[in-house]
Amino acid sequence: MIVSAVRGFPGRYPGLVDHEVLLAPPHSLLYVSRWRSEQDLVDYAGEHWRDQPVVLPGEDEYLVVPLQVRHFTHAPLS
């Protein structure tokens, strides 16, 4: 369901540079997205992007535990 739901994201959200869905059976899934800028991420996820995960329509029925959100930044190598 998630893979299908996010397949069109790059075309819909121009600031989305890359994304992937990683599965860790039997009960875990990790969605990783890389954004061109923080503002592009805010445009997608909203003002509370730091602490409130985006839940896709219908996703709740698949959740065993509430979603968690974590953010990482990357500094260019010198």
All heavy atoms as a GROMACS GRO file, in nm:
protein
  632
    1MET      N    1   0.082  -0.118   0.000
    1MET     CA    2   0.000   0.000   0.000
    1MET      C    3   0.088   0.125   0.000
    1MET      O    4   0.062   0.218  -0.076
    1MET     CB    5  -0.092  -0.004   0.123
    1MET     CG    6  -0.183   0.114   0.139
    1MET     SD    7  -0.114   0.236   0.251
    1MET     CE    8  -0.238   0.359   0.250
    2ILE      N    9   0.190   0.130   0.085
    2ILE     CA   10   0.275   0.248   0.095
    2ILE      C   11   0.355   0.268  -0.034
    2ILE      O   12   0.363   0.379  -0.087
    2ILE     CB   13   0.372   0.238   0.216
    2ILE    CG1   14   0.293   0.234   0.347
    2ILE    CG2   15   0.472   0.353   0.216
    2ILE    CD1   16   0.212   0.359   0.375
    3VAL      N   17   0.413   0.163  -0.087
    3VAL     CA   18   0.492   0.174  -0.210
    3VAL      C   19   0.405   0.230  -0.322
    3VAL      O   20   0.445   0.322  -0.393
    3VAL     CB   21   0.552   0.036  -0.249
    3VAL    CG1   22   0.617   0.043  -0.386
    3VAL    CG2   23   0.653  -0.010  -0.144
    4SER      N   24   0.285   0.179  -0.334
    4SER     CA   25   0.194   0.228  -0.436
    4SER      C   26   0.155   0.374  -0.412
    4SER      O   27   0.150   0.455  -0.505
    4SER     CB   28   0.069   0.140  -0.437
    4SER     OG   29  -0.025   0.189  -0.527
    5ALA      N   30   0.131   0.410  -0.287
    5ALA     CA   31   0.087   0.546  -0.253
    5ALA      C   32   0.195   0.650  -0.279
    5ALA      O   33   0.164   0.763  -0.316
    5ALA     CB   34   0.044   0.552  -0.106
    6VAL      N   35   0.321   0.617  -0.260
    6VAL     CA   36   0.430   0.716  -0.274
    6VAL      C   37   0.495   0.714  -0.413
    6VAL      O   38   0.579   0.799  -0.442
    6VAL     CB   39   0.537   0.700  -0.164
    6VAL    CG1   40   0.476   0.714  -0.026
    6VAL    CG2   41   0.615   0.570  -0.178
    7ARG      N   42   0.457   0.621  -0.496
    7ARG     CA   43   0.520   0.608  -0.628
    7ARG      C   44   0.519   0.739  -0.707
    7ARG      O   45   0.616   0.774  -0.771
    7ARG     CB   46   0.449   0.498  -0.707
    7ARG     CG   47   0.516   0.465  -0.839
    7ARG     CD   48   0.459   0.340  -0.903
    7ARG     NE   49   0.513   0.225  -0.831
    7ARG     CZ   50   0.438   0.128  -0.780
    7ARG    NH1   51   0.308   0.130  -0.791
    7ARG    NH2   52   0.494   0.026  -0.716
    8GLY      N   53   0.411   0.814  -0.702
    8GLY     CA   54   0.400   0.937  -0.778
    8GLY      C   55   0.450   1.062  -0.708
    8GLY      O   56   0.440   1.172  -0.762
    9PHE      N   57   0.503   1.048  -0.587
    9PHE     CA   58   0.546   1.165  -0.510
    9PHE      C   59   0.647   1.254  -0.581
    9PHE      O   60   0.635   1.376  -0.578
    9PHE     CB   61   0.601   1.123  -0.374
    9PHE     CG   62   0.496   1.105  -0.267
    9PHE    CD1   63   0.362   1.087  -0.298
    9PHE    CD2   64   0.532   1.106  -0.134
    9PHE    CE1   65   0.266   1.070  -0.199
    9PHE    CE2   66   0.437   1.088  -0.034
    9PHE     CZ   67   0.304   1.071  -0.067
   10PRO      N   68   0.752   1.200  -0.647
   10PRO     CA   69   0.849   1.289  -0.710
   10PRO      C   70   0.786   1.384  -0.812
   10PRO      O   71   0.824   1.501  -0.820
   10PRO     CB   72   0.949   1.194  -0.775
   10PRO     CG   73   0.942   1.071  -0.690
   10PRO     CD   74   0.795   1.060  -0.652
   11GLY      N   75   0.688   1.340  -0.886
   11GLY     CA   76   0.621   1.427  -0.982
   11GLY      C   77   0.528   1.528  -0.916
   11GLY      O   78   0.504   1.636  -0.968
   12ARG      N   79   0.473   1.491  -0.801
   12ARG     CA   80   0.380   1.579  -0.729
   12ARG      C   81   0.449   1.681  -0.641
   12ARG      O   82   0.395   1.786  -0.613
   12ARG     CB   83   0.289   1.492  -0.640
   12ARG     CG   84   0.144   1.505  -0.679
   12ARG     CD   85   0.054   1.425  -0.589
   12ARG     NE   86   0.078   1.284  -0.610
   12ARG     CZ   87   0.044   1.189  -0.526
   12ARG    NH1   88  -0.016   1.220  -0.414
   12ARG    NH2   89   0.066   1.063  -0.552
   13TYR      N   90   0.566   1.648  -0.590
   13TYR     CA   91   0.639   1.734  -0.497
   13TYR      C   92   0.778   1.762  -0.554
   13TYR      O   93   0.872   1.686  -0.532
   13TYR     CB   94   0.649   1.668  -0.359
   13TYR     CG   95   0.514   1.631  -0.305
   13TYR    CD1   96   0.470   1.498  -0.306
   13TYR    CD2   97   0.428   1.728  -0.254
   13TYR    CE1   98   0.344   1.465  -0.259
   13TYR    CE2   99   0.302   1.694  -0.207
   13TYR     CZ  100   0.261   1.562  -0.209
   13TYR     OH  101   0.136   1.529  -0.163
   14PRO      N  102   0.792   1.873  -0.630
   14PRO     CA  103   0.918   1.900  -0.700
   14PRO      C  104   1.040   1.909  -0.608
   14PRO      O  105   1.150   1.884  -0.654
   14PRO     CB  106   0.894   2.035  -0.769
   14PRO     CG  107   0.748   2.060  -0.760
   14PRO     CD  108   0.692   1.974  -0.653
   15GLY      N  109   1.022   1.942  -0.481
   15GLY     CA  110   1.136   1.952  -0.390
   15GLY      C  111   1.186   1.818  -0.340
   15GLY      O  112   1.290   1.809  -0.276
   16LEU      N  113   1.112   1.711  -0.370
   16LEU     CA  114   1.153   1.577  -0.328
   16LEU      C  115   1.262   1.527  -0.423
   16LEU      O  116   1.237   1.501  -0.540
   16LEU     CB  117   1.032   1.482  -0.331
   16LEU     CG  118   1.058   1.338  -0.290
   16LEU    CD1  119   1.111   1.327  -0.148
   16LEU    CD2  120   0.930   1.256  -0.305
   17VAL      N  121   1.382   1.516  -0.371
   17VAL     CA  122   1.497   1.476  -0.451
   17VAL      C  123   1.498   1.326  -0.474
   17VAL      O  124   1.525   1.278  -0.584
   17VAL     CB  125   1.628   1.522  -0.383
   17VAL    CG1  126   1.750   1.469  -0.456
   17VAL    CG2  127   1.631   1.673  -0.369
   18ASP      N  128   1.469   1.250  -0.368
   18ASP     CA  129   1.477   1.104  -0.374
   18ASP      C  130   1.397   1.047  -0.258
   18ASP      O  131   1.378   1.114  -0.156
   18ASP     CB  132   1.624   1.062  -0.362
   18ASP     CG  133   1.646   0.913  -0.382
   18ASP    OD1  134   1.563   0.848  -0.449
   18ASP    OD2  135   1.745   0.861  -0.330
   19HIS      N  136   1.349   0.924  -0.274
   19HIS     CA  137   1.281   0.858  -0.164
   19HIS      C  138   1.285   0.707  -0.184
   19HIS      O  139   1.307   0.659  -0.294
   19HIS     CB  140   1.136   0.909  -0.150
   19HIS     CG  141   1.046   0.866  -0.261
   19HIS    ND1  142   0.914   0.835  -0.242
   19HIS    CD2  143   1.067   0.850  -0.393
   19HIS    CE1  144   0.858   0.801  -0.356
   19HIS    NE2  145   0.949   0.811  -0.449
   20GLU      N  146   1.267   0.636  -0.074
   20GLU     CA  147   1.266   0.490  -0.081
   20GLU      C  148   1.187   0.433   0.036
   20GLU      O  149   1.175   0.495   0.141
   20GLU     CB  150   1.407   0.432  -0.084
   20GLU     CG  151   1.493   0.468   0.035
   20GLU     CD  152   1.638   0.426   0.018
   20GLU    OE1  153   1.664   0.311  -0.020
   20GLU    OE2  154   1.725   0.510   0.044
   21VAL      N  155   1.132   0.315   0.012
   21VAL     CA  156   1.060   0.242   0.116
   21VAL      C  157   1.145   0.120   0.150
   21VAL      O  158   1.179   0.041   0.062
   21VAL     CB  159   0.921   0.199   0.067
   21VAL    CG1  160   0.850   0.115   0.173
   21VAL    CG2  161   0.837   0.321   0.029
   22LEU      N  162   1.180   0.107   0.277
   22LEU     CA  163   1.262  -0.005   0.323
   22LEU      C  164   1.176  -0.094   0.412
   22LEU      O  165   1.113  -0.045   0.506
   22LEU     CB  166   1.384   0.046   0.400
   22LEU     CG  167   1.470   0.147   0.324
   22LEU    CD1  168   1.572   0.211   0.417
   22LEU    CD2  169   1.539   0.080   0.207
   23LEU      N  170   1.173  -0.222   0.383
   23LEU     CA  171   1.093  -0.316   0.460
   23LEU      C  172   1.180  -0.398   0.553
   23LEU      O  173   1.288  -0.443   0.514
   23LEU     CB  174   1.018  -0.410   0.367
   23LEU     CG  175   0.924  -0.343   0.267
   23LEU    CD1  176   0.863  -0.447   0.175
   23LEU    CD2  177   0.816  -0.265   0.340
   24ALA      N  178   1.132  -0.415   0.675
   24ALA     CA  179   1.199  -0.500   0.774
   24ALA      C  180   1.092  -0.591   0.832
   24ALA      O  181   1.034  -0.562   0.936
   24ALA     CB  182   1.265  -0.415   0.881
   25PRO      N  183   1.062  -0.700   0.760
   25PRO     CA  184   0.956  -0.791   0.805
   25PRO      C  185   0.984  -0.844   0.945
   25PRO      O  186   1.100  -0.854   0.983
   25PRO     CB  187   0.960  -0.904   0.702
   25PRO     CG  188   1.026  -0.843   0.582
   25PRO     CD  189   1.122  -0.741   0.637
   26PRO      N  190   0.886  -0.878   1.023
   26PRO     CA  191   0.746  -0.885   0.980
   26PRO      C  192   0.665  -0.758   1.004
   26PRO      O  193   0.557  -0.744   0.950
   26PRO     CB  194   0.691  -0.998   1.065
   26PRO     CG  195   0.766  -0.986   1.195
   26PRO     CD  196   0.904  -0.938   1.155
   27HIS      N  197   0.713  -0.662   1.083
   27HIS     CA  198   0.625  -0.552   1.122
   27HIS      C  199   0.681  -0.412   1.103
   27HIS      O  200   0.625  -0.318   1.157
   27HIS     CB  201   0.586  -0.566   1.270
   27HIS     CG  202   0.514  -0.692   1.302
   27HIS    ND1  203   0.390  -0.722   1.252
   27HIS    CD2  204   0.550  -0.799   1.375
   27HIS    CE1  205   0.352  -0.840   1.295
   27HIS    NE2  206   0.448  -0.890   1.370
   28SER      N  207   0.789  -0.396   1.031
   28SER     CA  208   0.849  -0.263   1.022
   28SER      C  209   0.865  -0.216   0.879
   28SER      O  210   0.895  -0.295   0.789
   28SER     CB  211   0.986  -0.260   1.091
   28SER     OG  212   0.971  -0.280   1.229
   29LEU      N  213   0.848  -0.088   0.863
   29LEU     CA  214   0.866  -0.023   0.735
   29LEU      C  215   0.927   0.113   0.762
   29LEU      O  216   0.890   0.181   0.858
   29LEU     CB  217   0.729  -0.006   0.668
   29LEU     CG  218   0.727   0.069   0.536
   29LEU    CD1  219   0.626   0.005   0.444
   29LEU    CD2  220   0.696   0.215   0.556
   30LEU      N  221   1.022   0.152   0.680
   30LEU     CA  222   1.088   0.282   0.695
   30LEU      C  223   1.074   0.355   0.563
   30LEU      O  224   1.109   0.302   0.457
   30LEU     CB  225   1.236   0.261   0.729
   30LEU     CG  226   1.323   0.386   0.741
   30LEU    CD1  227   1.278   0.470   0.859
   30LEU    CD2  228   1.468   0.344   0.757
   31TYR      N  229   1.020   0.476   0.569
   31TYR     CA  230   1.012   0.561   0.451
   31TYR      C  231   1.116   0.670   0.467
   31TYR      O  232   1.116   0.745   0.563
   31TYR     CB  233   0.872   0.623   0.438
   31TYR     CG  234   0.862   0.717   0.320
   31TYR    CD1  235   0.865   0.667   0.190
   31TYR    CD2  236   0.852   0.854   0.339
   31TYR    CE1  237   0.860   0.754   0.082
   31TYR    CE2  238   0.846   0.940   0.230
   31TYR     CZ  239   0.848   0.890   0.102
   31TYR     OH  240   0.842   0.975  -0.005
   32VAL      N  241   1.209   0.676   0.372
   32VAL     CA  242   1.317   0.774   0.375
   32VAL      C  243   1.296   0.869   0.258
   32VAL      O  244   1.280   0.825   0.144
   32VAL     CB  245   1.455   0.705   0.362
   32VAL    CG1  246   1.566   0.809   0.360
   32VAL    CG2  247   1.476   0.605   0.474
   33SER      N  248   1.295   0.999   0.288
   33SER     CA  249   1.282   1.098   0.182
   33SER      C  250   1.393   1.201   0.196
   33SER      O  251   1.434   1.235   0.306
   33SER     CB  252   1.145   1.166   0.186
   33SER     OG  253   1.123   1.231   0.310
   34ARG      N  254   1.441   1.247   0.082
   34ARG     CA  255   1.545   1.349   0.078
   34ARG      C  256   1.490   1.469   0.003
   34ARG      O  257   1.439   1.454  -0.109
   34ARG     CB  258   1.669   1.294   0.008
   34ARG     CG  259   1.734   1.181   0.085
   34ARG     CD  260   1.838   1.106   0.001
   34ARG     NE  261   1.875   0.982   0.064
   34ARG     CZ  262   1.808   0.867   0.049
   34ARG    NH1  263   1.703   0.860  -0.029
   34ARG    NH2  264   1.848   0.758   0.111
   35TRP      N  265   1.501   1.586   0.066
   35TRP     CA  266   1.440   1.707   0.013
   35TRP      C  267   1.545   1.809  -0.025
   35TRP      O  268   1.649   1.819   0.039
   35TRP     CB  269   1.343   1.766   0.116
   35TRP     CG  270   1.229   1.674   0.141
   35TRP    CD1  271   1.226   1.568   0.228
   35TRP    CD2  272   1.104   1.673   0.073
   35TRP    NE1  273   1.105   1.503   0.219
   35TRP    CE2  274   1.028   1.566   0.125
   35TRP    CE3  275   1.047   1.753  -0.025
   35TRP    CZ2  276   0.899   1.537   0.081
   35TRP    CZ3  277   0.919   1.726  -0.068
   35TRP    CH2  278   0.846   1.618  -0.015
   36ARG      N  279   1.517   1.887  -0.128
   36ARG     CA  280   1.608   1.990  -0.176
   36ARG      C  281   1.633   2.096  -0.070
   36ARG      O  282   1.744   2.145  -0.054
   36ARG     CB  283   1.550   2.053  -0.302
   36ARG     CG  284   1.636   2.162  -0.364
   36ARG     CD  285   1.575   2.220  -0.490
   36ARG     NE  286   1.436   2.260  -0.465
   36ARG     CZ  287   1.338   2.247  -0.553
   36ARG    NH1  288   1.362   2.198  -0.672
   36ARG    NH2  289   1.216   2.285  -0.524
   37SER      N  290   1.527   2.130   0.006
   37SER     CA  291   1.542   2.232   0.110
   37SER      C  292   1.441   2.207   0.221
   37SER      O  293   1.345   2.134   0.204
   37SER     CB  294   1.518   2.373   0.051
   37SER     OG  295   1.380   2.389   0.019
   38GLU      N  296   1.465   2.270   0.334
   38GLU     CA  297   1.371   2.259   0.445
   38GLU      C  298   1.235   2.316   0.405
   38GLU      O  299   1.132   2.261   0.441
   38GLU     CB  300   1.427   2.332   0.567
   38GLU     CG  301   1.340   2.315   0.690
   38GLU     CD  302   1.403   2.375   0.813
   38GLU    OE1  303   1.523   2.351   0.839
   38GLU    OE2  304   1.330   2.446   0.885
   39GLN      N  305   1.234   2.423   0.328
   39GLN     CA  306   1.107   2.482   0.286
   39GLN      C  307   1.027   2.386   0.200
   39GLN      O  308   0.905   2.378   0.211
   39GLN     CB  309   1.129   2.614   0.211
   39GLN     CG  310   0.999   2.684   0.177
   39GLN     CD  311   0.913   2.713   0.300
   39GLN    OE1  312   0.961   2.769   0.398
   39GLN    NE2  313   0.786   2.673   0.296
   40ASP      N  314   1.094   2.310   0.113
   40ASP     CA  315   1.024   2.209   0.033
   40ASP      C  316   0.959   2.104   0.122
   40ASP      O  317   0.847   2.060   0.096
   40ASP     CB  318   1.120   2.141  -0.066
   40ASP     CG  319   1.162   2.234  -0.178
   40ASP    OD1  320   1.077   2.307  -0.232
   40ASP    OD2  321   1.282   2.233  -0.212
   41LEU      N  322   1.028   2.065   0.227
   41LEU     CA  323   0.972   1.969   0.322
   41LEU      C  324   0.852   2.028   0.395
   41LEU      O  325   0.749   1.962   0.410
   41LEU     CB  326   1.079   1.923   0.422
   41LEU     CG  327   1.034   1.827   0.531
   41LEU    CD1  328   0.970   1.702   0.474
   41LEU    CD2  329   1.152   1.791   0.621
   42VAL      N  330   0.862   2.154   0.437
   42VAL     CA  331   0.749   2.222   0.503
   42VAL      C  332   0.630   2.229   0.408
   42VAL      O  333   0.516   2.205   0.449
   42VAL     CB  334   0.790   2.364   0.550
   42VAL    CG1  335   0.669   2.443   0.598
   42VAL    CG2  336   0.895   2.355   0.660
   43ASP      N  337   0.653   2.258   0.281
   43ASP     CA  338   0.545   2.265   0.184
   43ASP      C  339   0.471   2.131   0.173
   43ASP      O  340   0.350   2.128   0.153
   43ASP     CB  341   0.598   2.306   0.046
   43ASP     CG  342   0.647   2.448   0.041
   43ASP    OD1  343   0.616   2.528   0.135
   43ASP    OD2  344   0.718   2.482  -0.056
   44TYR      N  345   0.542   2.022   0.187
   44TYR     CA  346   0.481   1.889   0.182
   44TYR      C  347   0.416   1.850   0.314
   44TYR      O  348   0.300   1.813   0.320
   44TYR     CB  349   0.585   1.783   0.143
   44TYR     CG  350   0.539   1.643   0.173
   44TYR    CD1  351   0.437   1.586   0.098
   44TYR    CD2  352   0.593   1.570   0.278
   44TYR    CE1  353   0.392   1.458   0.126
   44TYR    CE2  354   0.549   1.443   0.306
   44TYR     CZ  355   0.447   1.387   0.231
   44TYR     OH  356   0.402   1.262   0.260
   45ALA      N  357   0.492   1.859   0.423
   45ALA     CA  358   0.449   1.800   0.550
   45ALA      C  359   0.382   1.898   0.645
   45ALA      O  360   0.323   1.856   0.744
   45ALA     CB  361   0.570   1.736   0.620
   46GLY      N  362   0.392   2.027   0.619
   46GLY     CA  363   0.328   2.125   0.705
   46GLY      C  364   0.422   2.181   0.810
   46GLY      O  365   0.536   2.137   0.826
   47GLU      N  366   0.371   2.277   0.883
   47GLU     CA  367   0.450   2.349   0.981
   47GLU      C  368   0.504   2.261   1.095
   47GLU      O  369   0.605   2.292   1.156
   47GLU     CB  370   0.369   2.465   1.042
   47GLU     CG  371   0.339   2.575   0.943
   47GLU     CD  372   0.464   2.645   0.893
   47GLU    OE1  373   0.557   2.669   0.972
   47GLU    OE2  374   0.469   2.675   0.772
   48HIS      N  375   0.437   2.153   1.125
   48HIS     CA  376   0.478   2.066   1.236
   48HIS      C  377   0.557   1.945   1.186
   48HIS      O  378   0.555   1.839   1.248
   48HIS     CB  379   0.356   2.022   1.317
   48HIS     CG  380   0.282   2.138   1.375
   48HIS    ND1  381   0.329   2.210   1.482
   48HIS    CD2  382   0.166   2.197   1.338
   48HIS    CE1  383   0.245   2.308   1.510
   48HIS    NE2  384   0.145   2.302   1.424
   49TRP      N  385   0.627   1.962   1.076
   49TRP     CA  386   0.699   1.851   1.014
   49TRP      C  387   0.802   1.788   1.106
   49TRP      O  388   0.833   1.670   1.092
   49TRP     CB  389   0.765   1.897   0.885
   49TRP     CG  390   0.874   1.998   0.904
   49TRP    CD1  391   0.858   2.134   0.908
   49TRP    CD2  392   1.013   1.974   0.924
   49TRP    NE1  393   0.979   2.196   0.928
   49TRP    CE2  394   1.077   2.100   0.938
   49TRP    CE3  395   1.090   1.858   0.932
   49TRP    CZ2  396   1.213   2.112   0.959
   49TRP    CZ3  397   1.226   1.872   0.952
   49TRP    CH2  398   1.287   1.996   0.965
   50ARG      N  399   0.854   1.864   1.203
   50ARG     CA  400   0.958   1.809   1.291
   50ARG      C  401   0.906   1.701   1.386
   50ARG      O  402   0.980   1.613   1.426
   50ARG     CB  403   1.021   1.921   1.373
   50ARG     CG  404   1.118   2.005   1.297
   50ARG     CD  405   1.182   2.110   1.388
   50ARG     NE  406   1.294   2.175   1.326
   50ARG     CZ  407   1.285   2.278   1.244
   50ARG    NH1  408   1.167   2.326   1.213
   50ARG    NH2  409   1.393   2.332   1.191
   51ASP      N  410   0.779   1.709   1.424
   51ASP     CA  411   0.731   1.616   1.527
   51ASP      C  412   0.600   1.545   1.494
   51ASP      O  413   0.557   1.459   1.571
   51ASP     CB  414   0.719   1.687   1.662
   51ASP     CG  415   0.633   1.812   1.655
   51ASP    OD1  416   0.563   1.834   1.554
   51ASP    OD2  417   0.638   1.890   1.751
   52GLN      N  418   0.537   1.575   1.382
   52GLN     CA  419   0.413   1.507   1.346
   52GLN      C  420   0.430   1.438   1.210
   52GLN      O  421   0.445   1.505   1.108
   52GLN     CB  422   0.297   1.606   1.339
   52GLN     CG  423   0.261   1.663   1.473
   52GLN     CD  424   0.147   1.763   1.463
   52GLN    OE1  425   0.088   1.785   1.357
   52GLN    NE2  426   0.114   1.825   1.574
   53PRO      N  427   0.427   1.306   1.208
   53PRO     CA  428   0.442   1.235   1.081
   53PRO      C  429   0.323   1.259   0.989
   53PRO      O  430   0.212   1.284   1.035
   53PRO     CB  431   0.452   1.088   1.121
   53PRO     CG  432   0.400   1.080   1.258
   53PRO     CD  433   0.412   1.215   1.321
   54VAL      N  434   0.346   1.251   0.861
   54VAL     CA  435   0.240   1.258   0.762
   54VAL      C  436   0.180   1.118   0.751
   54VAL      O  437   0.251   1.021   0.730
   54VAL     CB  438   0.295   1.303   0.625
   54VAL    CG1  439   0.188   1.296   0.519
   54VAL    CG2  440   0.353   1.443   0.636
   55VAL      N  441   0.049   1.110   0.770
   55VAL     CA  442  -0.021   0.981   0.758
   55VAL      C  443  -0.104   0.985   0.631
   55VAL      O  444  -0.184   1.075   0.610
   55VAL     CB  445  -0.112   0.956   0.881
   55VAL    CG1  446  -0.185   0.824   0.868
   55VAL    CG2  447  -0.030   0.961   1.010
   56LEU      N  448  -0.082   0.888   0.545
   56LEU     CA  449  -0.154   0.882   0.419
   56LEU      C  450  -0.296   0.830   0.440
   56LEU      O  451  -0.320   0.756   0.536
   56LEU     CB  452  -0.079   0.790   0.323
   56LEU     CG  453   0.065   0.830   0.291
   56LEU    CD1  454   0.133   0.722   0.210
   56LEU    CD2  455   0.069   0.963   0.219
   57PRO      N  456  -0.389   0.866   0.354
   57PRO     CA  457  -0.526   0.815   0.367
   57PRO      C  458  -0.528   0.662   0.369
   57PRO      O  459  -0.467   0.597   0.285
   57PRO     CB  460  -0.597   0.869   0.243
   57PRO     CG  461  -0.517   0.988   0.201
   57PRO     CD  462  -0.375   0.956   0.240
   58GLY      N  463  -0.593   0.604   0.468
   58GLY     CA  464  -0.604   0.459   0.480
   58GLY      C  465  -0.487   0.392   0.549
   58GLY      O  466  -0.491   0.272   0.578
   59GLU      N  467  -0.381   0.466   0.577
   59GLU     CA  468  -0.261   0.408   0.637
   59GLU      C  469  -0.286   0.361   0.780
   59GLU      O  470  -0.227   0.263   0.826
   59GLU     CB  471  -0.148   0.511   0.633
   59GLU     CG  472  -0.015   0.459   0.678
   59GLU     CD  473   0.096   0.562   0.663
   59GLU    OE1  474   0.069   0.679   0.630
   59GLU    OE2  475   0.212   0.523   0.685
   60ASP      N  476  -0.372   0.429   0.852
   60ASP     CA  477  -0.399   0.395   0.992
   60ASP      C  478  -0.438   0.249   1.013
   60ASP      O  479  -0.400   0.188   1.112
   60ASP     CB  480  -0.511   0.484   1.048
   60ASP     CG  481  -0.464   0.622   1.083
   60ASP    OD1  482  -0.342   0.641   1.101
   60ASP    OD2  483  -0.549   0.713   1.090
   61GLU      N  484  -0.511   0.192   0.919
   61GLU     CA  485  -0.557   0.055   0.938
   61GLU      C  486  -0.443  -0.047   0.936
   61GLU      O  487  -0.459  -0.159   0.982
   61GLU     CB  488  -0.662   0.018   0.834
   61GLU     CG  489  -0.608   0.004   0.694
   61GLU     CD  490  -0.717  -0.026   0.592
   61GLU    OE1  491  -0.788   0.069   0.555
   61GLU    OE2  492  -0.729  -0.143   0.553
   62TYR      N  493  -0.327  -0.008   0.886
   62TYR     CA  494  -0.212  -0.098   0.881
   62TYR      C  495  -0.117  -0.082   0.999
   62TYR      O  496  -0.025  -0.161   1.016
   62TYR     CB  497  -0.133  -0.076   0.751
   62TYR     CG  498  -0.210  -0.108   0.627
   62TYR    CD1  499  -0.274  -0.009   0.554
   62TYR    CD2  500  -0.221  -0.239   0.582
   62TYR    CE1  501  -0.346  -0.038   0.440
   62TYR    CE2  502  -0.293  -0.271   0.469
   62TYR     CZ  503  -0.355  -0.170   0.399
   62TYR     OH  504  -0.427  -0.200   0.286
   63LEU      N  505  -0.136   0.022   1.078
   63LEU     CA  506  -0.041   0.052   1.184
   63LEU      C  507  -0.061  -0.037   1.307
   63LEU      O  508  -0.172  -0.051   1.356
   63LEU     CB  509  -0.053   0.199   1.226
   63LEU     CG  510  -0.023   0.303   1.119
   63LEU    CD1  511  -0.046   0.443   1.174
   63LEU    CD2  512   0.119   0.287   1.067
   64VAL      N  513   0.047  -0.093   1.354
   64VAL     CA  514   0.047  -0.172   1.478
   64VAL      C  515   0.076  -0.080   1.596
   64VAL      O  516   0.024  -0.098   1.705
   64VAL     CB  517   0.150  -0.287   1.469
   64VAL    CG1  518   0.156  -0.366   1.598
   64VAL    CG2  519   0.121  -0.377   1.351
   65VAL      N  520   0.162   0.019   1.574
   65VAL     CA  521   0.197   0.122   1.673
   65VAL      C  522   0.193   0.257   1.600
   65VAL      O  523   0.200   0.262   1.478
   65VAL     CB  524   0.336   0.098   1.736
   65VAL    CG1  525   0.341  -0.032   1.814
   65VAL    CG2  526   0.445   0.101   1.630
   66PRO      N  527   0.183   0.366   1.675
   66PRO     CA  528   0.183   0.497   1.608
   66PRO      C  529   0.312   0.521   1.530
   66PRO      O  530   0.419   0.472   1.566
   66PRO     CB  531   0.173   0.596   1.726
   66PRO     CG  532   0.116   0.516   1.839
   66PRO     CD  533   0.165   0.376   1.820
   67LEU      N  534   0.300   0.597   1.424
   67LEU     CA  535   0.418   0.633   1.345
   67LEU      C  536   0.513   0.719   1.426
   67LEU      O  537   0.471   0.794   1.514
   67LEU     CB  538   0.376   0.714   1.222
   67LEU     CG  539   0.298   0.640   1.115
   67LEU    CD1  540   0.257   0.738   1.005
   67LEU    CD2  541   0.381   0.528   1.057
   68GLN      N  542   0.639   0.707   1.395
   68GLN     CA  543   0.742   0.792   1.455
   68GLN      C  544   0.810   0.867   1.343
   68GLN      O  545   0.825   0.817   1.232
   68GLN     CB  546   0.847   0.707   1.527
   68GLN     CG  547   0.795   0.632   1.645
   68GLN     CD  548   0.904   0.547   1.709
   68GLN    OE1  549   1.010   0.525   1.651
   68GLN    NE2  550   0.878   0.501   1.828
   69VAL      N  551   0.851   0.989   1.372
   69VAL     CA  552   0.921   1.068   1.272
   69VAL      C  553   1.059   1.105   1.327
   69VAL      O  554   1.074   1.138   1.444
   69VAL     CB  555   0.839   1.194   1.234
   69VAL    CG1  556   0.819   1.286   1.350
   69VAL    CG2  557   0.902   1.268   1.119
   70ARG      N  558   1.159   1.093   1.240
   70ARG     CA  559   1.296   1.132   1.275
   70ARG      C  560   1.353   1.205   1.155
   70ARG      O  561   1.328   1.168   1.041
   70ARG     CB  562   1.382   1.010   1.305
   70ARG     CG  563   1.338   0.938   1.429
   70ARG     CD  564   1.435   0.826   1.463
   70ARG     NE  565   1.380   0.749   1.574
   70ARG     CZ  566   1.364   0.619   1.573
   70ARG    NH1  567   1.402   0.549   1.470
   70ARG    NH2  568   1.313   0.558   1.677
   71HIS      N  569   1.432   1.306   1.182
   71HIS     CA  570   1.491   1.384   1.074
   71HIS      C  571   1.643   1.389   1.091
   71HIS      O  572   1.694   1.396   1.202
   71HIS     CB  573   1.436   1.526   1.075
   71HIS     CG  574   1.289   1.530   1.054
   71HIS    ND1  575   1.231   1.514   0.930
   71HIS    CD2  576   1.186   1.545   1.141
   71HIS    CE1  577   1.100   1.519   0.943
   71HIS    NE2  578   1.071   1.539   1.071
   72PHE      N  579   1.708   1.386   0.979
   72PHE     CA  580   1.853   1.393   0.977
   72PHE      C  581   1.893   1.498   0.874
   72PHE      O  582   1.827   1.515   0.774
   72PHE     CB  583   1.914   1.257   0.938
   72PHE     CG  584   1.871   1.147   1.029
   72PHE    CD1  585   1.757   1.072   1.002
   72PHE    CD2  586   1.943   1.118   1.144
   72PHE    CE1  587   1.716   0.970   1.086
   72PHE    CE2  588   1.902   1.017   1.230
   72PHE     CZ  589   1.789   0.943   1.201
   73THR      N  590   2.001   1.566   0.901
   73THR     CA  591   2.055   1.660   0.804
   73THR      C  592   2.188   1.608   0.757
   73THR      O  593   2.252   1.528   0.824
   73THR     CB  594   2.070   1.800   0.864
   73THR    OG1  595   2.156   1.792   0.978
   73THR    CG2  596   1.936   1.858   0.906
   74HIS      N  597   2.229   1.657   0.645
   74HIS     CA  598   2.357   1.612   0.592
   74HIS      C  599   2.439   1.737   0.560
   74HIS      O  600   2.390   1.832   0.501
   74HIS     CB  601   2.331   1.522   0.475
   74HIS     CG  602   2.394   1.555   0.345
   74HIS    ND1  603   2.501   1.635   0.328
   74HIS    CD2  604   2.364   1.513   0.220
   74HIS    CE1  605   2.534   1.641   0.202
   74HIS    NE2  606   2.452   1.570   0.135
   75ALA      N  607   2.559   1.736   0.604
   75ALA     CA  608   2.651   1.845   0.578
   75ALA      C  609   2.741   1.804   0.462
   75ALA      O  610   2.792   1.692   0.459
   75ALA     CB  611   2.735   1.875   0.702
   76PRO      N  612   2.762   1.894   0.368
   76PRO     CA  613   2.851   1.860   0.255
   76PRO      C  614   2.992   1.828   0.304
   76PRO      O  615   3.040   1.888   0.400
   76PRO     CB  616   2.851   1.987   0.170
   76PRO     CG  617   2.750   2.077   0.228
   76PRO     CD  618   2.710   2.026   0.362
   77LEU      N  619   3.054   1.734   0.238
   77LEU     CA  620   3.193   1.701   0.271
   77LEU      C  621   3.284   1.811   0.220
   77LEU      O  622   3.262   1.867   0.113
   77LEU     CB  623   3.231   1.567   0.205
   77LEU     CG  624   3.150   1.446   0.249
   77LEU    CD1  625   3.188   1.326   0.164
   77LEU    CD2  626   3.174   1.418   0.396
   78SER      N  627   3.385   1.843   0.297
   78SER     CA  628   3.476   1.950   0.252
   78SER      C  629   3.596   1.892   0.182
   78SER      O  630   3.624   1.781   0.178
   78SER     CB  631   3.520   2.034   0.369
   78SER     OG  632   3.556   1.957   0.480
   0.00000   0.00000   0.00000
